[in-house]
Every structure is written in C-alpha cells, then in structure tokens.
Amino acid sequence: MKTRRTRPPAIHAKPSSEITEAPPLASRTIVWCAALLSLAPFLVSFSRFQDLFFFGDEWDLLAQISDLGLLRWSLLPFAENFVPLFKLLWGGAVLLFNGSYFALILLLWLTHFGIIATFGSILRRIGFRPWAIVCGMLTCALAWSNIESLAWSVQWSPLLATLFFVLSFRLLIRLAGARQWTARVAGEIALYALLLLASALCFSRGVVNGFALAAFVVLGRESPAAPKVKRALLAISLAIPVILMALVYVPAMLSAPHAQGAGSHFGDMFEFGIYALLLNPLLRVAGWDPATQMGVPAAIVFGLFKVAIILAGFAAARKSRVQKAFFGALLLYDFLNCSLLAVGRYSTGMQATVSSRYQYIPLLCLAPFLGAFMQTLLARPAGRLDRIVPAALLLAWCALLFHRWPLEMKSWSSWRGTEVRNAVLSVKGSQPFASSSQDVVHAAQLRVKYNLH
C-alpha cells in the first residue's frame, strides 16, 4: 500500500511591520563569504602593508605615552577628543606586540572584517536578499578610498567606534522583537548600553551613534517589542550621547585651540558640512582629484547621484517598514557625522572634506541603498538576461571600488613606510618629520624604547 506524501506547509513571511521578523532570505554562508572578501585588498597588497610604519599623530601619541605612562595618558583629552578606550587599546597593543606596526595594521583589518560581517548580518536579518547583501557588503568592504582608514593605525579609533555601532545595531534589532521583559532581555539591554558607551569612548564622533539608533526605534515603532523594552532602548539611546556631550565632549571642544572664535565661522562650518555630505563617498570612488575637481559643479553632480541612489533604495524598500527604518537611521547617522566633522575640521579647508579618512562611514551609510536597488533589479521576471546584467553591473562596481588598491599602496608604503623608517634609522637633522611634531632624534629614541619595527 502506497503512502501518500504530503507537502510541508508553506512558510509565509510575517508582516513587514514586525521589525525583527523579516525572513532570513540569505544563508549565513553568503554573509561570511562576502565578509572574507573584505580582506582581499589586504592580501593582494600584503607586502606593501608590511612596509608601513608609524606616521604623523602616532609619533605624538608615543611621545605622550613615554612622558605620562599609558594609564594616565589614556584619560587625558587629545585636542577635542576624549577617547580613553581607544587610547588604552592602541597603546596596549603597541606594548603587547612589542612595537610591531604590522600587528597594528592587522588589528585594523580584523576590525574591518568584523564590521563588514556584522553589517551583512544586519542586512540579512532585516530581509535583504542575497544579491543585495553582497552588493551592500562589498561596497564598503572593497573601496580603495578607505585606504587611510585601513593603512594608518591611529584610524583604529573610528573603526572601533563603527564596530561597536554595528554590534549595538545588531543587538537593537534583536531586542526589537522582545515581546516580554525577562532577565535575559535586561542583560542584553545592559550590553547594548555598554556597546554604545564603548563606541563613544573610542571616537569623538561616535557620540552621535545613539541618536541614529534612537531614530531606528522611533521609525520602527510598530515592532512587536514590549512597551517597556521600547522605552528602555529609546531612553538609553538618547541618554548616553546627551550625558557624554554635556559632561565631556562639549567642554573638550570648547577648550580646543580651534574653538576660539569658532562662532564667527558658522558659514565655513555649514559649507564644509554640505560639501562633505554631498561629495562623500562618490567623488573619491569615481577617482576625481579633489585638488582640482572640487567645487559647486562637483557637489551638484555627486549630490544628485547620491540622492538618486537614496531614493532608489527607499523605493525598493517601500513595502518593508524595517528596511525604511534602517535607511532613516543611516541617513541621520551620515548627517550627524558630517555635522560634527564640520564643527571640528572646518579650518582645514574644503579639500579636506573628501579626505580618505572620512570615507568609511559615508560608504557604510550609502551601501544598503545600492543593495536595495540591486534587489529591485533582480526582482524582475526571471530571465537569463535579467540576471546577467545586474551581475555584470555588480562585478563592474566591485572592480571600480578595488582596482586602485595596488597602485595606491605602492605609493603609501613608500612615503608612509620606507621613507619614515630610513629617516628614523639615519637619525639626521632635528626638524619635525613624518607630519608630526617630533624630530628625528626623539623618534629614534622612541623606536629604541618601544622596539618600533
């Protein structure tokens, strides 16, 4: 007698208004493979990264550690920055790895890997499809314009802050599905608060992360989370940045040298912020020279492209409340980051708005919009051409992001590596070098003291 096989019940996606119930449409394998690809620039230019050496602010930080000791130095503001957690980790790493600069660079790339993997996990959790996840992850993972963030160890500060931000965002999405207040939920909320605090104590602009996360809570108000959980998340997201700004960051900024007479430069701050918002990250990705091709026309062109990508992303996510809440939070994050950047760096000139060190966060914020647009292209009626064209576009986009890494690293490994090493070893002259306030003689003493290599 034949037994009749019955089909398993169909699994239907739950309503998109439930902020943490978007179906996981991509396997973890896709996320981890894309995350591993984030290490491709490091592996391709491995020998160049080994040539890099301490540069610029790093010599000043080492001199301060030598004079004050690690713990005391960690608690002192650096210009307008109060970043004790970053200082403790960076200075501790110098001592732990016996002065190895390559070890510090390796920490940068491991942090970058953690950011991209967590970011991909977020995209997967809120319902992005495989192609969209890959596009979103690789946009930030492969961009050569991030070279300063990934080839200068002092940039571990913003990278650590970003890692703690995406980890707190991932935890926030999980907590937005907590229907009851339990001991486990209370523990995760405490962890969420610690991650937010850690982000702010690693990087001065990390203090605004809580506002972006609060926006996600508000925009995702129809989530199934218990009211008590929502209130706790919103209160923590707002309280931490407000308290830190009032007690630490605002006083530190007001006491910084460039703050004197800053009130009369509001127009300069506004212009700096607008340029940073419109030009980043597309101008550097496109390979335009900021020294000769900046100005109002460039701001209009790249600003319109950026707005078009954002609108396309929102159009693609029009049926998903969680994705729209996520997009809203990222837009606020990008805006607040540019605003604080304008306040702290307006005096450095307009060309500094598109500096490589300021590209990481704009790329991270724009990447999901590109991914959502890719998702729309692939949602059309299935056909071979309908699949090949988006795949070809994604491949071309990744090639554009990646192709300048070897050439740029050849230059960077020389003027930020070999030349500095040779200058320290030769110990000739007493003028400041390597864009720092330290002279070669003092740098040579620091090299011996900490075995810098």
Legacy VTK file of the C-alpha trace (Angstrom):
# vtk DataFile Version 3.0
C-alpha trace
ASCII
DATASET POLYDATA
POINTS 453 float
0.000 0.000 0.000
1.461 3.317 -1.063
1.586 6.080 1.445
0.715 9.480 0.170
3.325 12.102 0.786
2.097 15.436 1.883
3.830 18.675 1.199
5.166 20.616 4.177
3.157 23.710 4.971
4.273 26.819 3.126
6.294 29.280 5.111
4.965 32.785 4.691
6.868 35.906 5.544
5.465 37.690 8.523
4.222 41.256 8.147
6.993 43.723 7.454
5.786 45.916 10.288
7.314 43.407 12.700
10.727 44.865 12.819
12.714 41.731 13.659
10.607 39.156 11.874
11.841 39.703 8.329
12.631 36.234 6.905
16.312 35.310 6.611
16.422 35.093 2.802
20.152 34.504 2.588
22.238 31.877 4.268
24.986 32.737 6.686
27.422 31.312 4.172
26.821 34.236 1.806
27.454 36.744 4.590
30.672 35.060 5.693
31.981 34.685 2.128
31.353 38.365 1.412
32.987 39.258 4.730
36.072 37.233 3.829
36.295 39.152 0.549
36.729 42.307 2.633
40.278 41.078 3.319
41.128 40.902 -0.407
42.857 44.333 -0.587
44.998 43.401 2.419
46.015 40.059 0.926
46.702 41.440 -2.556
48.999 44.160 -1.168
50.286 42.130 1.776
53.961 43.034 1.322
53.105 46.723 0.953
51.257 46.710 4.260
54.331 45.176 5.890
56.352 48.219 4.765
54.130 50.744 6.563
55.464 52.458 9.685
54.455 54.908 12.404
53.437 58.254 10.941
52.045 61.636 11.939
49.937 61.675 15.099
51.252 58.252 16.087
54.668 59.713 16.987
52.986 62.329 19.162
50.923 59.641 20.898
54.024 57.539 21.538
55.852 60.546 22.974
52.944 61.233 25.329
52.852 57.599 26.472
56.569 57.805 27.144
56.175 61.002 29.195
52.956 60.207 31.089
52.557 56.450 31.169
49.771 54.517 29.434
47.005 54.790 32.069
47.411 58.494 32.821
47.719 59.329 29.124
44.563 57.362 28.307
42.429 59.620 30.485
43.623 62.901 29.001
41.768 64.595 26.099
43.552 64.722 22.743
42.577 68.091 21.179
38.751 67.936 21.248
38.761 64.143 21.540
38.178 62.213 24.747
38.791 58.619 23.676
40.173 56.680 26.681
39.089 53.253 25.434
40.811 53.669 22.075
43.937 55.039 23.742
44.094 52.138 26.163
43.632 49.587 23.376
46.041 51.248 20.928
48.756 51.933 23.475
48.273 48.485 24.964
48.630 46.920 21.526
51.924 48.776 20.923
53.283 47.322 24.160
51.699 43.880 23.749
53.044 43.364 20.226
56.476 44.753 21.130
56.307 47.747 18.786
55.186 45.874 15.666
53.410 48.260 13.293
52.243 45.408 11.101
50.407 43.956 14.113
48.541 47.256 14.477
47.629 47.193 10.778
46.419 43.622 11.187
44.136 44.789 14.010
42.695 47.396 11.634
41.814 44.761 9.075
40.385 42.340 11.611
38.166 45.162 12.878
37.178 45.940 9.281
36.283 42.271 8.801
34.165 42.348 11.968
32.320 45.462 10.791
31.526 44.016 7.364
30.436 40.643 8.799
28.143 42.286 11.365
26.808 44.693 8.749
25.972 41.772 6.468
24.250 40.023 9.359
22.083 43.123 9.853
21.124 43.218 6.164
20.261 39.536 6.264
18.213 39.966 9.434
16.070 42.781 8.032
15.180 40.839 4.895
17.701 41.757 2.211
18.129 39.125 -0.485
21.498 37.547 -1.347
22.481 39.868 -4.206
21.523 42.925 -2.166
23.550 41.722 0.808
26.617 41.064 -1.333
26.340 44.468 -3.016
25.862 46.272 0.292
28.750 44.498 1.999
31.276 44.745 -0.823
30.581 48.434 -1.440
32.154 49.275 1.893
34.470 46.278 2.051
36.485 46.810 -1.134
36.590 50.588 -1.663
40.136 51.814 -2.269
39.051 55.236 -1.000
39.188 53.740 2.524
42.967 53.428 2.250
43.791 55.864 5.055
41.292 54.183 7.376
42.920 50.814 6.725
46.588 51.751 6.388
47.137 54.075 9.358
46.863 52.540 12.796
45.538 55.668 14.501
42.396 55.213 12.400
41.608 52.243 14.594
39.729 54.859 16.633
36.844 55.399 14.148
36.903 51.750 13.094
36.445 50.556 16.681
33.623 53.053 17.155
31.975 51.781 13.964
32.366 48.160 15.068
30.662 48.882 18.383
27.974 50.814 16.486
27.059 47.955 14.136
27.200 45.456 17.028
24.799 47.644 19.023
22.575 47.993 15.936
22.504 44.207 15.501
21.564 43.783 19.154
18.934 46.518 18.873
17.239 44.652 16.024
17.191 41.522 18.151
15.735 43.381 21.132
13.072 44.984 18.958
11.472 41.536 18.825
11.422 41.002 22.606
7.731 40.631 23.462
8.350 40.299 27.190
10.692 41.781 29.760
12.867 38.956 31.040
16.194 38.674 32.810
17.843 37.810 29.503
16.332 40.865 27.814
17.504 43.061 30.698
21.026 41.658 30.328
21.025 42.304 26.565
19.819 45.870 27.130
22.716 46.376 29.556
25.086 45.018 26.898
23.509 47.386 24.358
24.250 50.322 26.667
27.863 49.187 27.099
28.362 48.898 23.329
27.007 52.408 22.812
29.267 53.748 25.540
32.286 51.926 24.103
31.644 53.451 20.680
31.606 56.970 22.122
34.776 56.345 24.160
36.695 55.178 21.098
35.950 58.093 18.779
34.613 61.585 19.377
32.082 61.428 16.535
30.902 58.081 17.878
28.917 60.034 20.462
26.138 60.623 17.891
25.587 56.904 17.259
22.897 56.752 19.921
20.794 59.338 18.091
20.809 57.209 14.936
19.783 54.127 16.912
17.049 56.129 18.652
15.736 57.074 15.202
15.514 53.378 14.335
13.499 52.717 17.499
11.101 55.580 16.697
10.719 54.770 13.000
10.218 51.091 13.867
7.592 51.839 16.496
5.297 49.099 15.154
7.744 46.402 16.168
6.417 43.627 18.408
8.684 44.605 21.309
7.082 45.111 24.703
6.462 48.812 25.503
8.834 48.610 28.462
11.598 47.303 26.188
10.998 50.073 23.653
11.084 52.760 26.323
14.314 51.360 27.766
16.003 51.208 24.352
14.931 54.725 23.440
15.984 56.135 26.809
19.434 54.512 26.659
19.980 55.524 23.026
19.327 59.171 23.881
20.725 59.362 27.400
24.256 58.127 26.686
25.100 60.664 23.958
23.365 63.544 25.752
25.197 62.908 29.030
28.576 62.415 27.355
28.165 65.519 25.218
27.161 67.648 28.198
29.838 66.404 30.588
32.766 65.574 28.306
32.693 66.393 24.614
31.227 69.898 24.550
33.642 71.159 27.263
36.549 69.449 25.464
35.591 71.005 22.127
35.171 74.461 23.652
38.628 74.246 25.211
40.306 73.120 21.969
42.537 75.744 20.265
40.450 75.933 17.083
37.308 76.654 19.123
38.452 80.212 19.846
36.304 82.466 17.680
34.541 79.490 16.087
31.188 81.253 16.431
32.153 83.662 13.672
32.861 80.757 11.303
29.372 79.248 11.188
29.235 79.846 7.431
32.508 77.960 6.951
31.201 75.082 9.054
27.974 74.955 7.049
29.837 74.945 3.741
32.251 72.258 4.957
29.376 70.071 6.160
27.374 70.441 2.933
30.379 69.551 0.789
31.154 66.534 2.984
27.535 65.357 2.808
27.189 65.737 -0.970
30.628 64.665 -2.175
31.253 61.664 0.070
31.674 58.877 -0.798
31.134 59.062 -4.559
33.758 61.641 -5.594
36.699 59.588 -4.300
35.251 56.306 -5.548
34.897 57.833 -9.018
38.594 58.735 -8.932
38.154 62.503 -9.208
41.073 64.582 -7.985
39.892 66.678 -5.014
42.754 69.116 -5.576
41.441 70.222 -8.980
37.892 68.913 -9.409
36.075 70.128 -6.320
33.563 72.949 -6.252
29.882 73.655 -6.765
29.562 71.672 -10.059
31.081 68.561 -8.452
28.865 68.954 -5.391
25.779 69.186 -7.617
26.723 66.203 -9.788
27.703 63.831 -7.000
24.995 65.146 -4.704
22.346 64.354 -7.322
23.812 60.887 -7.841
23.737 60.286 -4.089
20.133 61.493 -3.787
19.136 59.292 -6.733
20.668 56.219 -5.072
18.914 57.029 -1.781
15.537 57.496 -3.489
16.000 54.255 -5.425
16.750 52.468 -2.164
13.636 53.829 -0.457
11.547 52.892 -3.495
12.896 49.359 -3.331
12.076 49.146 0.396
8.616 50.732 0.179
6.884 47.566 1.417
9.288 46.915 4.284
8.951 49.059 7.393
12.084 47.617 8.930
14.232 48.482 5.919
12.826 52.009 5.758
13.524 52.469 9.469
17.058 51.196 8.883
17.538 53.609 5.982
16.241 56.515 8.040
18.693 55.735 10.835
21.618 55.572 8.386
20.696 58.909 6.813
20.662 60.541 10.232
23.962 58.842 11.083
25.581 60.219 7.916
24.167 63.712 8.534
25.294 63.871 12.167
28.744 62.563 11.291
29.162 65.292 8.641
27.882 67.919 11.077
30.420 67.043 13.761
33.125 66.763 11.117
32.309 70.319 10.005
32.490 71.649 13.558
35.842 70.032 14.258
37.577 70.322 10.873
36.176 73.378 9.054
39.515 75.173 9.493
41.406 72.544 7.443
39.917 73.729 4.123
37.351 72.417 1.672
39.696 69.861 0.140
39.794 68.059 3.492
36.071 67.271 3.225
36.857 64.354 0.921
39.941 63.101 2.734
40.332 59.329 2.614
39.954 59.043 6.379
36.385 60.419 6.123
35.074 57.902 3.572
34.318 54.851 5.702
31.087 55.994 7.347
29.568 57.576 4.186
30.271 54.333 2.315
28.688 52.279 5.071
25.614 54.514 5.058
25.136 54.502 1.276
25.907 50.814 0.690
22.473 49.405 1.720
20.699 51.782 -0.663
22.770 50.385 -3.524
21.989 46.890 -2.288
18.243 47.601 -2.218
18.429 48.943 -5.772
20.222 45.767 -6.838
17.462 43.772 -5.149
14.877 45.621 -7.263
16.708 44.840 -10.499
16.822 41.141 -9.658
13.164 41.045 -8.602
12.032 41.446 -12.204
10.655 38.431 -14.165
13.298 35.735 -14.211
15.258 35.539 -17.402
18.859 34.908 -18.266
19.470 38.482 -19.400
17.679 39.848 -16.333
20.219 38.021 -14.163
23.338 38.603 -16.234
23.019 42.387 -16.489
22.742 43.102 -12.726
25.508 40.589 -12.036
27.724 42.318 -14.605
26.923 45.701 -13.078
27.843 44.421 -9.610
31.107 42.960 -10.924
31.978 46.242 -12.651
31.132 48.189 -9.487
33.381 45.968 -7.366
36.194 46.343 -9.915
35.836 50.144 -9.753
35.995 50.017 -5.960
39.006 47.713 -5.845
41.222 48.484 -8.840
43.360 51.272 -7.349
44.422 49.446 -4.189
47.752 48.056 -5.549
48.790 51.382 -7.110
47.845 53.459 -4.072
49.541 51.060 -1.659
52.755 51.229 -3.695
52.843 54.979 -3.028
51.653 54.790 0.589
54.133 52.090 1.559
56.889 54.402 0.393
56.088 57.804 1.904
54.323 56.348 4.941
56.651 53.426 5.349
60.093 53.027 3.819
60.966 56.728 3.848
59.970 57.141 7.507
61.899 54.027 8.559
65.006 55.260 6.755
64.707 58.700 8.346
64.477 57.226 11.843
67.389 54.876 11.263
69.618 57.577 9.798
68.970 59.972 12.729
69.963 63.054 10.736
68.532 66.512 11.412
66.360 67.935 14.144
63.344 69.150 12.147
59.872 67.636 12.594
59.265 64.744 10.225
56.505 62.347 9.135
53.879 65.082 9.643
54.373 65.059 13.407
55.724 67.492 15.987
58.550 65.098 16.915
62.030 65.443 15.455
64.049 62.551 14.115
66.271 62.329 17.198
63.315 61.924 19.566
61.655 59.496 17.165
64.817 57.386 17.136
64.759 57.309 20.939
61.135 56.183 20.904
61.994 53.495 18.338
64.612 52.054 20.668
62.475 52.373 23.813
59.464 50.560 22.333
61.301 48.425 19.775
59.285 50.005 16.961
59.509 47.995 13.796
LINES 1 454
453 0 1 2 3 4 5 6 7 8 9 10 11 12 13 14 15 16 17 18 19 20 21 22 23 24 25 26 27 28 29 30 31 32 33 34 35 36 37 38 39 40 41 42 43 44 45 46 47 48 49 50 51 52 53 54 55 56 57 58 59 60 61 62 63 64 65 66 67 68 69 70 71 72 73 74 75 76 77 78 79 80 81 82 83 84 85 86 87 88 89 90 91 92 93 94 95 96 97 98 99 100 101 102 103 104 105 106 107 108 109 110 111 112 113 114 115 116 117 118 119 120 121 122 123 124 125 126 127 128 129 130 131 132 133 134 135 136 137 138 139 140 141 142 143 144 145 146 147 148 149 150 151 152 153 154 155 156 157 158 159 160 161 162 163 164 165 166 167 168 169 170 171 172 173 174 175 176 177 178 179 180 181 182 183 184 185 186 187 188 189 190 191 192 193 194 195 196 197 198 199 200 201 202 203 204 205 206 207 208 209 210 211 212 213 214 215 216 217 218 219 220 221 222 223 224 225 226 227 228 229 230 231 232 233 234 235 236 237 238 239 240 241 242 243 244 245 246 247 248 249 250 251 252 253 254 255 256 257 258 259 260 261 262 263 264 265 266 267 268 269 270 271 272 273 274 275 276 277 278 279 280 281 282 283 284 285 286 287 288 289 290 291 292 293 294 295 296 297 298 299 300 301 302 303 304 305 306 307 308 309 310 311 312 313 314 315 316 317 318 319 320 321 322 323 324 325 326 327 328 329 330 331 332 333 334 335 336 337 338 339 340 341 342 343 344 345 346 347 348 349 350 351 352 353 354 355 356 357 358 359 360 361 362 363 364 365 366 367 368 369 370 371 372 373 374 375 376 377 378 379 380 381 382 383 384 385 386 387 388 389 390 391 392 393 394 395 396 397 398 399 400 401 402 403 404 405 406 407 408 409 410 411 412 413 414 415 416 417 418 419 420 421 422 423 424 425 426 427 428 429 430 431 432 433 434 435 436 437 438 439 440 441 442 443 444 445 446 447 448 449 450 451 452
